[in-house]
């Protein structure tokens, strides 16, 4: 499986509560924080929903 690095680049303030919950579920708390995940269909769906708030890099 491929690895994906997700970094929060924008604040969730003023965005929909569902977007904030998705960011929190991914473990991204502050702007600039990053997490590495295994590439799954579930993760791809979550990233599609919040693509404008995060930066995604494949490793």
Phi, psi and omega in degrees: 000145178279155178255146178233131176259124181246128180236131177284122183248344180228158178286152177270357179300132179084000179259168183301143178304327179294326176292319179296319179295322179295316178299315181296320180295331178279353177084019179264117187253318183235158177300131180098349179284147183230152174220151178248131183232157168285144180283116177227165178295325179295317179294318180299322177294318179295319180291327177296324181291326185241025186304331183279352180255347187230163171247135182240129176230135175274141181248000000 
